[in-house]
Structures are given as structure tokens and as C-alpha cells.
Amino acid sequence: MNKENSQPKQQPNNPLHGMKLATILELLVEHYGWEGLAMEININCFKSNPSIKSSLTFLRKTQWARDKVERLYLDLENKK
């Protein structure tokens, strides 16, 4: 096996590189709370019996929703 192929590729221009979706979601919930998060991103998994587990399941299957969550996280980080 070639050493080049065994190391993960660096993505210096990707601010989400190395961030887990669960971590992003936990940070957003900590900052906004479930109610505030539902106001920012209008999806049912944030409104009706919200939990990290159920939200992750939905976000992993639904790219448009995941994109919105990632964008909100980036906006929050840029405000810091």
C-alpha cells in the first residue's frame, strides 16, 4: 500500500472538515435550544419530540436539511 493513499486528504479550505454532524447538531442545540433551532430551520425533527438521535437519522437521509444545518453552524461560527 502506498503511503500517500493511507493518509486522509487535507481540506484546508473546508471549515467543516473533521466535524461530525452530531457535534454540529449538539452545538446548535446548545446555542439555540430546540425551539430556537426549529425557528431557524423549519423541519419537523426539530419541532416534534426533538432528540439528537432522531434528528441525526433524518439529517443523514435528507441532504437539503443537512445543508441548512451546516450553513447555520457556519453562520454561527462566523459571528464569533
Number of C-alpha atoms within 10 A of each C-alpha: 5 6 6 8 8 8 8 7 8 9 10 8 7 8 10 15 10 9 9 10 16 14 11 17 20 14 14 19 18 11 12 13 14 20 14 14 20 18 13 14 16 12 14 12 20 22 16 11 10 14 14 15 11 12 18 16 11 15 20 12 10 11 11 11 16 18 12 15 20 17 13 17 16 14 11 13 10 8 6 5
